[in-house]
Amino acid sequence: MKLIMGRRNLWAFGLSVFLFGTGYTFAQSDPGVAVKGEAKVQRHTLMERFAPDISLSVEERKEKKVRYLADIKMKKSILDTMDISERKRQKLLSDLYKNPFSQRLHKAMADVKFEDESADIKD
């Protein structure tokens, strides 16, 4: 009887490890991230329905999104090279993705630009 219970527990453990393992592999791929400058935007927006003269075309929205993603990538590379604590870096990265208009992020970017300008002046 103990041998049967042991096999069941072993099978249950193996099945759970397999299921959790596949979950982690799917979590590694992020379908929302644009690859090679491709940006996905909605073809029709609610704004087009009520004010078509004000709304942007699909190409203009794609262009804006590509510029926005490039800006985020540049800011992320700047934050990764800054000499700050890991905790502060994580907070700034969180602000970058969740609230790009936060005061903390603007202050950090202003400090970086100030350092860059002072380096140019000294040369």
PAKEDO-577443 format. One record per atom (N, C-alpha, C, O): x, y, z. Coordinates in pm, whole numbers, plus 50000, padded with zeros to 5 digits. Layout:
<recs>
XYZ...
</recs>
This chain:
<recs>
500824988150000500005000050000500875012650000500535022449933501975012550074502855024150078503505026449941503745037849902503775015749869504385017049738503435023849640503875032049559502155020749646501165027049558501015041849593500975050149502500945045149720500825059049761502095066849722502015078449684503235060349733504485066849694504505069849546504975080549506504015060649464503985062949319503005074249284503295082549198501865074449351500905085149325501495098849361501355108549286502145099349473502765111949515503865115949417504025127749385504625106149371505695108949276505115114049144505635123549087504045107849097503405112348973502815126348991502935134748902502185128949103501605142049129502695152749134502535163749081503795149349198504915158749206505485161249067505735172749030505695150848990506225152348854505315160548766505785168848689504005158248776503045165748697503035180548737502975189248651503105183248866503105197248911504385204448867504335216048827505535197548873506785203648827506695206648677507125217248632506135197448600505985199448457505085211448427505415219748342503955212448496503025223448471503615236948511503465246748438504285237448624504905249948666506065253548573506295265348546506775243748525507875246348432507395252248301508025261348247506285247248250505755252948126505225266848149505295275248059504695269548266504235283048297505365293148295505195304348247506515289248348507665298248348508195300448208508655311448177508145290548123508645292647987507735301947910508225309847829506425301347933505525310547866505665324647923505425334347851506035325748047506205338948107507435346048052507515358348060508395338647998509605344747945509345352747817510025362647793508405348547737508115355547612507015365647637505945362247688507265378147599506305388847619505755393047483506465399447405504515389547452503975392847320503695407647301503505412047188503675415547408503375429747397504555438147354504385449847322505755432447352506945440047318507125440247167507045429947101507345452047113507525453346969508915448346930509885450647001508985441446818510245435946771510655443046642509855444146549511895447846638512475454046520511655465946469511405467046349511245474546558510555486746519509105485046481508475494546435508555473346500507145471346469506305475246591506615471346704505275482946568504395486946676502965483146637502525485446525502265477446732500885473646707499975484346766500085487846884499085489346684498095499046728496735494546677496645486446585495685499946737494335496546693494065502846557494475514146529493385495346473493065500546340492015511546348492145521846281491005509646429489945519646446489865523446593489885514846680489775536146619489665540946756488295547346776487595550246680487955549346899486685555846931486705570446886485675576046850487865576446889488005590346847487665591946699487085602046659488035582146616487705582746474486205582946451485715589246357485495576146536484045575146519483355588646543482435592246470483795596046646483115608246682483785620946629483115631046607485085620546608485795632346557486885627846460488065627946495486515623846340487525618646247488515629246200489635625746161488145641946204489065652346160490175655046261491225660246224489975651546387490975653746491491905641846509493075643546542491395629946487492165617746517493305615746418493265620446305494335608646465495505605646384495265593146301494465584546338495965592346190495835580346106496605568846170497355570746266496425557046116497095545046170498605546546159499325543146253499095551546046500545553146027501125563146126502215560946179500415574146150500895584146246500935578446387501875581146462499915570546423499915564446556501035554146569501655553146675501305546646462502425537146466503745544346483504605540046560503905555346410505135563146420505325568646561506435568346615504245573746621504325578946757504685568046857505465570246950504105556246837504385545146928505825540446915506465537147015506355540046793507755536246773508685546246840509665542446903508365559346826509185569546893509105568247045510115569847114507905565247096507715563347240508525551447291509165552347395508485540147218509245528447258510755531047251511515526047335511195538747152512615542247142513025551247259514125549947312512135560247298512405568947412512515560947541513405563447623511625551247560511695542747679512995534747679513635533247783513375529547563514615521647554515835530347588516745525747658515845542847540516955551747570517015554947719518085554647780515845558047778515815561147921516215549148005516865550748108515815537147963516205525048036517705523048030518315519248130518315525447915519765523947905520475534347992521525531448050519925546348001520505556648088520405552448233521365553748309519235547348274519055543048412519965531348447520435530248561520215522548351521075511148377522535515148396523295508248463522935526348337524335530648348524565540248464525715543548495523505544948529523665554348639524255547448762524015535648786525015554948839525625549748961524695552649079524905561949157523645544349090522655545749196522415532149258522835521849203521725531949371521445519249436520435511149355519675516749275520455498149376519555489249301518095492149334517225491349246517825495549458516445498549498515925510949425514785511049378516745521249417516335533349348516195530749198515285535949134517085522649142516995519149000515685511948970515035514648869515295502649059514055495349039512845504649048511875503148973512895514149140511795523849152511695532449026510605535048976512845536748974512835544848854512365536948732511645542248648512765524348722512285515948612510785513548623510085513348522510305511948745508865510448766508135523048723507085522348658508675534648758508085547248715508115548648564507175553848504509195544148503509325545348358508225537848286507675542748187507885526048335506865517948267505445521448311504535521448229505245524348440503895526348491503465540948491502305543948463504375550048523504045564148532505195572348475506025577348550505265573848342506425580548281506505595548310507485601948273505495601348376505505615548408505745618048556505385628648607506355608548626506575610248769507705620248794508625621848713507605626948907508625636748944509975630248969511025635948937509955618249028511195611249058511975608148929513195609848925511275603748827511915600548699512415613148629513515613248573511615623648633512035636148570513275641848639514165647248573513335640648770514495645748843515745637748807516815643548788515615624648798516765616148763517255619348622518455620048598516335621248528516715624348390517325638348382518235640648303516825647648461517385661148461518805660948516519675668148465519055652948618520405651948672521355646148569522505650448560520905636548491521745630548388522045640648280523195641648235521045648048236521285657948133522195669048183523005674348107522075672548310522945682748367524385677748369525295685348338524595665248405525935659648404526505659248263527685662148244525705655748164526155655348026526545669247977527565670847910525745679148010526035692747968527305697948034528105704847971527505694648162528705699348230529945692348174531025698348172529815679948129530945673048069531295679347936532475680147901530305683847860530555690347733531205703947753532045708047672530855710847857531405724247884532885723047923533695731547884533245712748000534615711148047535555707447932536745710547937535035700747830535905696447718536315707647632537045705547535
</recs>
